[in-house]
Amino acid sequence: MSLLDYEKRFSALRLNSGGGRKSPHKVAMLQAVIERVERGQVTSNRFYFDESLKECFTYHFKQLASSLDRNNPHLPFFHLRSEKFWHHQVKPGKRESYQRLTTATSPAVLGEHVDYAYLDDELFELLGNQFARELLKSALMNNLDSQRIRDILQPERGGWDWLECEFLVSDYVAMLEKDLAGIRYSKAEHRRALLPKLHNRSEGSIEYKHQNVSAALLELGLPYIPGYKPAFNFQQQLKQVVLSYLAGHQQLLDDVSQIAEAETGKRGVAVTGWDQVFDPEPPECIPKVAEQRPSYLAKRIDFGEQERRNRLLGERAEEFVLQLEKQRLSALGRSDLAAEVEWSSKARGDGLGFDIRSFDGVKDEERFLEVKATQSGKYQPFFISENERSFSNDFAEAFRLYRVYQFGTVPRLFILPGAIERHVSLLPKSYQAIFSQQ
């Protein structure tokens, strides 16, 4: 759901009416929720009916209430569930009695049934953006016309506004879906189709912004379009648009993942010459974009992990590198060494710390090759086991990591020689839990 969809919902809350005026309770509660996110007092998508929230509600309520309104924050906390974007985490064993409730007659009744409230994932991500917050806060008080929406969202110095970023991200994901599925598409046609939706942007500006989307996806560990090299000096707002889009399109990302995995098993990858595949320039180190606040995406899709689990992808890539190594050695006039290249992970099993035993072809020295493959681009993160990391340190002179990318379309590879830690930053992704005293 887009920002404007939520603006419409915030502008048309189901408010109690009496005596010719509407109750301000829901408005005050949502103002309190937005303020707590804005101040960094809430960093996960959980809103507890605690003293902090009640105090914040009371402040906003007093600005809006008449002498006839009572300060009962438990009522909007309960009745906001009718707005569809506000949800309750029901306490264990209370689901049946909760469903029978038509109101919360007291704070005790609320506390008995509800652990906390939470928002739609994409709405929570939207609240992390200053411009989105301003639009939604105004929507609580007024029905905004399109021009006023633009006035609120328009950034300084001609920067891209939120709505432009939404159009761009949606278009990028559509191209990414086709790219992963191996469907032909025209980037130029996509750019031209975007032009009427944007504020006098050039095609070059759109192309660079697509590169920014690549960088934002890469920071999240997601695949990107290889033809759009990541450009990391992007507005923080763009990353928040990406987060909001992903949170609101989980099924689309699930479908994209399934297509990518299914197609992997169908495509054959022709082994061409070494010169057509080898990329002599490993990725340069990329800057880390500072986070203004933690972002939480409840159902983040980890395509890299899915690719790691896809043994068919790994086996095909290893076989691809095996044939390339034999071709390379034969081209050096060392057919004898080519005949001794071993697919070690297949012949001797996983867990060796490498996949293929080969040779340099000049000094007859052994090379231990670890193959990591992706259908995404050159900068896509990859998973490395502790065994592989340790082996790369112990046998640094002979170890080579072959990173195969764009596998299944136009495969390329680059080589990282020696200890893996020399080339990449290793981030922990899981922990071993041991029953022992610290």
VEXDREN-2710 file (C-alpha; in Angstrom, 1 decimal):
% VEXDREN-2710
k/r/px/py/pz
1/MET/0.0/0.0/0.0
2/SER/1.4/3.4/-0.9
3/LEU/1.8/6.6/1.1
4/LEU/-1.2/8.2/-0.5
5/ASP/-3.4/5.2/0.3
6/TYR/-2.6/5.7/4.0
7/GLU/-3.1/9.4/3.6
8/LYS/-6.6/8.7/2.5
9/ARG/-7.3/6.3/5.4
10/PHE/-5.9/8.8/7.9
11/SER/-8.1/11.5/6.4
12/ALA/-11.3/9.4/6.8
13/LEU/-11.1/7.7/10.2
14/ARG/-14.2/6.1/11.6
15/LEU/-14.9/8.6/14.4
16/ASN/-17.7/8.6/16.9
17/SER/-20.0/11.5/16.5
18/GLY/-22.2/13.1/19.1
19/GLY/-23.6/16.5/19.7
20/GLY/-22.7/17.6/16.2
21/ARG/-19.0/17.0/16.6
22/LYS/-16.6/14.1/16.2
23/SER/-14.6/12.4/18.9
24/PRO/-10.9/13.3/18.8
25/HIS/-9.7/10.1/20.5
26/LYS/-8.4/8.2/17.5
27/VAL/-6.7/11.3/16.1
28/ALA/-4.9/11.9/19.4
29/MET/-3.9/8.2/19.7
30/LEU/-2.4/8.2/16.2
31/GLN/-0.7/11.6/16.9
32/ALA/0.9/10.0/20.0
33/VAL/2.0/6.9/18.1
34/ILE/3.7/9.1/15.4
35/GLU/5.4/11.3/18.0
36/ARG/6.8/8.3/19.8
37/VAL/8.3/6.9/16.5
38/GLU/9.6/10.4/15.6
39/ARG/11.3/10.8/18.9
40/GLY/12.9/7.3/18.7
41/GLN/11.0/6.1/21.7
42/VAL/9.6/3.2/19.6
43/THR/12.0/1.4/17.3
44/SER/10.1/-1.8/16.7
45/ASN/6.5/-2.3/15.4
46/ARG/5.0/-2.7/18.8
47/PHE/3.0/-0.2/20.7
48/TYR/2.2/-1.1/24.3
49/PHE/-0.6/0.5/26.3
50/ASP/1.9/1.8/28.9
51/GLU/2.2/5.0/30.8
52/SER/4.5/6.6/28.2
53/LEU/1.9/6.2/25.5
54/LYS/-0.9/7.3/27.7
55/GLU/0.9/10.5/28.7
56/CYS/1.7/11.3/25.1
57/PHE/-2.0/10.6/24.2
58/THR/-3.1/12.9/27.0
59/TYR/-1.0/15.8/25.7
60/HIS/-2.5/15.6/22.2
61/PHE/-6.0/14.9/23.5
62/LYS/-6.0/18.1/25.5
63/GLN/-5.2/20.1/22.4
64/LEU/-8.3/18.7/20.6
65/ALA/-10.8/17.8/23.3
66/SER/-13.9/19.8/24.4
67/SER/-15.3/19.9/27.9
68/LEU/-17.6/17.0/26.9
69/ASP/-14.7/14.6/25.9
70/ARG/-13.3/12.3/28.5
71/ASN/-9.6/11.2/28.6
72/ASN/-10.1/7.5/28.0
73/PRO/-7.0/6.3/26.0
74/HIS/-8.0/2.7/26.2
75/LEU/-11.0/3.3/23.9
76/PRO/-9.1/4.5/20.8
77/PHE/-6.3/1.9/21.5
78/PHE/-9.1/-0.7/21.2
79/HIS/-11.3/0.8/18.5
80/LEU/-8.5/1.7/16.1
81/ARG/-8.7/-2.0/15.0
82/SER/-11.6/-1.0/12.8
83/GLU/-9.2/1.0/10.6
84/LYS/-7.6/-2.2/9.3
85/PHE/-4.0/-0.8/9.5
86/TRP/-4.0/-1.1/13.4
87/HIS/-3.8/-4.6/14.7
88/HIS/-3.8/-6.3/18.2
89/GLN/-1.5/-9.0/19.4
90/VAL/-4.0/-11.0/21.5
91/LYS/-2.7/-12.6/24.7
92/PRO/-2.5/-16.4/24.7
93/GLY/-5.7/-18.1/25.5
94/LYS/-7.8/-14.9/25.0
95/ARG/-8.6/-15.1/21.3
96/GLU/-12.1/-16.4/21.7
97/SER/-13.1/-13.8/24.4
98/TYR/-11.3/-11.0/22.5
99/GLN/-13.4/-11.7/19.4
100/ARG/-16.6/-11.3/21.4
101/LEU/-15.6/-7.9/22.6
102/THR/-17.3/-4.9/21.0
103/THR/-15.5/-2.4/23.1
104/ALA/-13.0/-2.2/26.0
105/THR/-15.1/-1.1/28.9
106/SER/-12.0/-0.4/31.0
107/PRO/-8.2/-0.4/30.9
108/ALA/-8.3/-3.7/32.8
109/VAL/-10.4/-5.3/30.0
110/LEU/-7.9/-4.1/27.4
111/GLY/-4.9/-5.3/29.5
112/GLU/-6.5/-8.7/30.0
113/HIS/-6.9/-9.4/26.3
114/VAL/-4.3/-7.3/24.4
115/ASP/-0.5/-7.6/24.7
116/TYR/0.3/-4.8/22.3
117/ALA/-0.8/-3.1/19.0
118/TYR/1.1/-3.1/15.8
119/LEU/0.7/-1.3/12.4
120/ASP/0.9/-2.6/8.9
121/ASP/4.6/-3.3/8.2
122/GLU/4.7/-0.7/5.4
123/LEU/3.0/1.9/7.5
124/PHE/5.5/1.5/10.2
125/GLU/8.3/2.0/7.7
126/LEU/6.6/5.1/6.4
127/LEU/6.5/6.6/9.8
128/GLY/10.3/6.6/9.8
129/ASN/10.3/9.3/7.1
130/GLN/10.0/13.0/8.0
131/PHE/7.9/13.9/5.0
132/ALA/5.6/10.9/5.3
133/ARG/5.0/11.8/8.9
134/GLU/4.1/15.4/8.1
135/LEU/1.7/14.2/5.4
136/LEU/0.0/11.7/7.7
137/LYS/-0.2/14.1/10.7
138/SER/-1.9/16.7/8.5
139/ALA/-4.2/14.0/7.1
140/LEU/-5.4/13.4/10.6
141/MET/-6.7/16.9/10.8
142/ASN/-7.6/17.7/7.2
143/ASN/-8.7/16.2/3.9
144/LEU/-5.7/17.2/1.8
145/ASP/-5.9/18.0/-1.9
146/SER/-3.2/16.8/-4.3
147/GLN/-1.5/20.2/-4.3
148/ARG/-1.1/20.4/-0.6
149/ILE/0.3/16.8/-0.6
150/ARG/2.9/18.0/-3.0
151/ASP/3.7/21.1/-0.8
152/ILE/4.3/18.8/2.2
153/LEU/6.4/16.2/0.4
154/GLN/8.5/18.4/-1.9
155/PRO/12.1/18.2/-0.6
156/GLU/14.5/21.1/-0.7
157/ARG/16.8/22.0/-3.7
158/GLY/14.8/20.0/-6.2
159/GLY/15.5/16.6/-4.7
160/TRP/13.2/13.7/-5.5
161/ASP/10.1/13.6/-3.4
162/TRP/8.5/10.6/-1.9
163/LEU/5.9/10.0/-4.6
164/GLU/8.5/10.2/-7.3
165/CYS/10.6/7.6/-5.4
166/GLU/7.6/5.3/-5.1
167/PHE/7.0/5.4/-8.9
168/LEU/10.7/4.7/-9.5
169/VAL/11.0/1.8/-7.0
170/SER/7.8/0.2/-8.4
171/ASP/9.3/0.4/-11.9
172/TYR/12.6/-1.0/-10.8
173/VAL/11.1/-4.0/-9.0
174/ALA/9.1/-4.7/-12.2
175/MET/12.3/-4.8/-14.2
176/LEU/14.0/-6.9/-11.5
177/GLU/11.2/-9.4/-11.6
178/LYS/11.7/-9.8/-15.4
179/ASP/15.5/-9.9/-15.0
180/LEU/15.4/-12.8/-12.5
181/ALA/12.9/-14.7/-14.7
182/GLY/15.1/-14.2/-17.8
183/ILE/12.4/-12.1/-19.6
184/ARG/13.6/-9.6/-22.1
185/TYR/12.8/-5.9/-21.4
186/SER/13.9/-2.5/-22.5
187/LYS/15.4/-0.2/-19.8
188/ALA/14.9/2.8/-22.2
189/GLU/11.2/2.1/-22.6
190/HIS/10.9/1.9/-18.8
191/ARG/12.6/5.2/-18.4
192/ARG/10.4/6.9/-21.0
193/ALA/7.3/5.5/-19.4
194/LEU/8.4/7.1/-16.0
195/LEU/9.0/10.6/-17.4
196/PRO/5.4/11.8/-17.3
197/LYS/5.0/10.8/-13.7
198/LEU/8.1/12.8/-12.5
199/HIS/9.0/16.5/-12.1
200/ASN/10.9/17.3/-15.4
201/ARG/13.6/14.6/-14.8
202/SER/16.0/13.7/-17.5
203/GLU/16.5/10.1/-18.6
204/GLY/20.0/10.3/-17.2
205/SER/18.7/11.4/-13.8
206/ILE/16.2/8.4/-13.9
207/GLU/19.0/6.0/-14.8
208/TYR/21.2/7.2/-11.9
209/LYS/18.3/6.9/-9.5
210/HIS/17.9/3.3/-10.6
211/GLN/21.5/2.8/-9.7
212/ASN/20.6/4.2/-6.2
213/VAL/17.9/1.6/-5.9
214/SER/20.4/-1.1/-6.7
215/ALA/22.6/0.2/-3.8
216/ALA/19.6/0.3/-1.4
217/LEU/18.6/-3.3/-2.3
218/LEU/22.2/-4.4/-1.9
219/GLU/22.5/-2.9/1.6
220/LEU/19.4/-5.0/2.5
221/GLY/21.1/-8.2/1.1
222/LEU/18.6/-8.4/-1.8
223/PRO/19.3/-9.0/-5.5
224/TYR/19.6/-6.0/-7.9
225/ILE/19.6/-5.5/-11.6
226/PRO/23.3/-6.1/-12.7
227/GLY/22.9/-3.5/-15.5
228/TYR/22.4/-0.8/-12.9
229/LYS/25.7/-0.6/-11.0
230/PRO/25.0/0.4/-7.4
231/ALA/25.5/4.1/-6.6
232/PHE/25.6/4.6/-2.9
233/ASN/25.3/8.4/-2.4
234/PHE/21.5/8.2/-2.2
235/GLN/18.9/10.0/-0.1
236/GLN/18.0/8.1/3.1
237/GLN/14.4/8.7/2.0
238/LEU/14.9/6.4/-1.0
239/LYS/15.9/3.5/1.3
240/GLN/12.8/4.1/3.3
241/VAL/10.7/4.0/0.2
242/VAL/12.3/0.7/-0.7
243/LEU/11.6/-0.7/2.8
244/SER/8.0/0.4/2.6
245/TYR/7.5/-1.1/-0.9
246/LEU/9.0/-4.4/0.2
247/ALA/6.9/-4.6/3.3
248/GLY/3.8/-4.0/1.2
249/HIS/4.6/-6.5/-1.5
250/GLN/5.6/-9.7/0.3
251/GLN/3.7/-12.0/-2.1
252/LEU/5.4/-10.4/-5.1
253/LEU/8.8/-11.0/-3.6
254/ASP/7.9/-14.6/-2.7
255/ASP/6.8/-15.1/-6.4
256/VAL/10.0/-13.6/-7.7
257/SER/12.0/-15.9/-5.5
258/GLN/10.1/-19.0/-6.7
259/ILE/10.5/-18.0/-10.3
260/ALA/14.3/-17.5/-9.8
261/GLU/14.7/-20.9/-8.2
262/ALA/12.5/-22.7/-10.8
263/GLU/14.4/-21.2/-13.7
264/THR/17.7/-22.1/-12.3
265/GLY/16.9/-25.8/-12.8
266/LYS/15.8/-25.3/-16.4
267/ARG/18.5/-23.1/-17.8
268/GLY/21.6/-24.6/-19.3
269/VAL/24.8/-22.5/-19.0
270/ALA/27.2/-22.9/-22.0
271/VAL/30.8/-23.0/-21.1
272/THR/32.5/-20.3/-23.2
273/GLY/36.1/-19.3/-23.3
274/TRP/37.9/-18.1/-20.2
275/ASP/38.5/-14.6/-21.7
276/GLN/34.7/-14.1/-22.2
277/VAL/33.9/-15.0/-18.6
278/PHE/36.8/-13.8/-16.5
279/ASP/36.4/-10.3/-14.9
280/PRO/39.9/-9.1/-13.9
281/GLU/38.5/-6.4/-11.6
282/PRO/36.9/-7.6/-8.3
283/PRO/34.3/-5.2/-6.8
284/GLU/35.8/-2.1/-5.2
285/CYS/35.0/-1.4/-1.6
286/ILE/31.7/0.3/-1.2
287/PRO/30.8/2.9/1.3
288/LYS/28.4/2.2/4.2
289/VAL/25.4/4.5/4.2
290/ALA/24.6/5.6/7.8
291/GLU/21.2/4.6/9.2
292/GLN/19.2/7.4/10.8
293/ARG/17.3/4.9/12.8
294/PRO/16.9/1.1/12.9
295/SER/14.5/-0.3/10.3
296/TYR/12.5/-3.4/10.9
297/LEU/11.0/-5.3/8.0
298/ALA/8.9/-8.0/9.5
299/LYS/9.1/-10.5/6.6
300/ARG/12.2/-9.5/4.8
301/ILE/12.9/-11.9/1.9
302/ASP/16.6/-13.1/1.9
303/PHE/17.2/-14.1/-1.6
304/GLY/20.9/-14.7/-0.9
305/GLU/20.0/-17.3/1.7
306/GLN/17.6/-19.0/-0.7
307/GLU/20.3/-19.1/-3.4
308/ARG/22.7/-20.6/-0.8
309/ARG/20.2/-23.4/-0.1
310/ASN/19.7/-24.1/-3.8
311/ARG/22.2/-26.9/-4.3
312/LEU/21.3/-27.1/-8.0
313/LEU/22.6/-23.6/-8.5
314/GLY/25.8/-24.4/-6.6
315/GLU/26.5/-27.7/-8.4
316/ARG/25.9/-26.1/-11.8
317/ALA/28.3/-23.3/-11.0
318/GLU/31.0/-25.7/-9.7
319/GLU/30.6/-27.8/-12.9
320/PHE/30.9/-24.5/-14.9
321/VAL/34.1/-23.5/-13.1
322/LEU/35.5/-27.1/-13.4
323/GLN/35.2/-27.0/-17.2
324/LEU/36.6/-23.4/-17.4
325/GLU/39.7/-24.5/-15.4
326/LYS/40.3/-27.4/-17.7
327/GLN/40.0/-25.1/-20.7
328/ARG/42.3/-22.6/-19.1
329/LEU/45.0/-25.1/-18.4
330/SER/44.7/-26.7/-21.8
331/ALA/45.1/-23.3/-23.4
332/LEU/48.4/-22.9/-21.4
333/GLY/49.6/-26.2/-23.0
334/ARG/49.1/-28.1/-19.8
335/SER/46.6/-30.8/-20.8
336/ASP/48.3/-33.1/-18.2
337/LEU/47.2/-30.8/-15.4
338/ALA/43.8/-30.3/-17.0
339/ALA/43.2/-34.0/-16.7
340/GLU/44.0/-33.8/-12.9
341/VAL/41.5/-31.1/-12.0
342/GLU/39.2/-32.6/-9.4
343/TRP/35.7/-31.7/-8.5
344/SER/36.5/-32.3/-4.8
345/SER/33.2/-31.4/-3.2
346/LYS/31.5/-34.1/-5.4
347/ALA/34.3/-36.7/-5.2
348/ARG/35.0/-36.3/-1.5
349/GLY/32.0/-34.5/-0.1
350/ASP/31.3/-31.1/1.3
351/GLY/33.2/-29.8/4.3
352/LEU/36.7/-29.7/2.8
353/GLY/36.8/-25.9/2.8
354/PHE/37.0/-25.8/-1.0
355/ASP/35.1/-27.2/-4.0
356/ILE/37.7/-27.8/-6.8
357/ARG/41.4/-28.7/-6.7
358/SER/43.2/-27.2/-9.7
359/PHE/46.6/-25.8/-10.6
360/ASP/48.1/-22.4/-11.5
361/GLY/49.5/-23.8/-14.8
362/VAL/52.8/-22.1/-14.6
363/LYS/54.6/-23.4/-11.4
364/ASP/52.5/-26.6/-11.2
365/GLU/51.3/-25.3/-7.8
366/GLU/48.0/-26.5/-6.4
367/ARG/45.0/-24.2/-6.2
368/PHE/42.0/-24.8/-4.0
369/LEU/39.0/-23.1/-5.5
370/GLU/35.8/-22.2/-3.6
371/VAL/32.9/-21.4/-5.9
372/LYS/30.2/-18.9/-4.9
373/ALA/27.5/-18.3/-7.5
374/THR/24.6/-15.9/-7.8
375/GLN/22.1/-15.0/-10.5
376/SER/22.3/-11.4/-9.4
377/GLY/25.1/-8.9/-9.9
378/LYS/28.8/-8.5/-9.1
379/TYR/28.2/-6.8/-5.8
380/GLN/25.7/-9.3/-4.4
381/PRO/26.7/-10.5/-0.9
382/PHE/27.4/-14.2/-0.4
383/PHE/27.5/-16.6/2.5
384/ILE/30.8/-18.2/3.7
385/SER/31.0/-20.9/6.3
386/GLU/33.4/-20.9/9.2
387/ASN/35.2/-23.9/7.7
388/GLU/35.7/-22.1/4.4
389/ARG/36.9/-19.0/6.2
390/SER/39.4/-21.0/8.3
391/PHE/40.6/-23.0/5.3
392/SER/41.3/-19.7/3.4
393/ASN/43.5/-18.5/6.2
394/ASP/45.4/-21.8/6.7
395/PHE/46.0/-22.2/2.9
396/ALA/46.1/-18.6/1.9
397/GLU/48.8/-19.0/-0.8
398/ALA/46.8/-21.7/-2.6
399/PHE/43.2/-20.6/-1.9
400/ARG/41.1/-18.8/-4.5
401/LEU/37.5/-17.8/-4.2
402/TYR/35.8/-17.8/-7.6
403/ARG/32.7/-15.6/-7.5
404/VAL/30.4/-16.4/-10.4
405/TYR/27.7/-13.8/-11.0
406/GLN/24.9/-13.3/-13.5
407/PHE/24.8/-17.1/-13.6
408/GLY/22.2/-18.5/-15.9
409/THR/22.2/-15.5/-18.3
410/VAL/25.6/-14.1/-19.3
411/PRO/27.9/-15.6/-16.5
412/ARG/31.0/-13.7/-15.4
413/LEU/33.5/-14.4/-12.6
414/PHE/36.1/-12.6/-10.6
415/ILE/38.7/-14.1/-8.3
416/LEU/39.6/-13.3/-4.7
417/PRO/43.0/-14.8/-3.8
418/GLY/44.1/-15.7/-0.3
419/ALA/42.3/-15.3/2.9
420/ILE/38.7/-14.2/2.4
421/GLU/38.9/-11.6/5.2
422/ARG/41.4/-9.6/3.1
423/HIS/38.7/-8.7/0.6
424/VAL/35.4/-8.6/2.4
425/SER/33.8/-7.7/5.7
426/LEU/32.4/-10.7/7.4
427/LEU/29.1/-10.2/9.2
428/PRO/27.6/-12.7/11.7
429/LYS/24.3/-14.2/10.4
430/SER/23.7/-16.9/13.0
431/TYR/25.0/-18.0/16.4
432/GLN/25.6/-21.4/18.0
433/ALA/23.8/-21.7/21.3
434/ILE/25.8/-23.7/23.9
435/PHE/24.4/-24.8/27.3
436/SER/27.4/-23.6/29.4
437/GLN/28.3/-20.9/31.9
438/GLN/29.9/-17.7/30.7
END
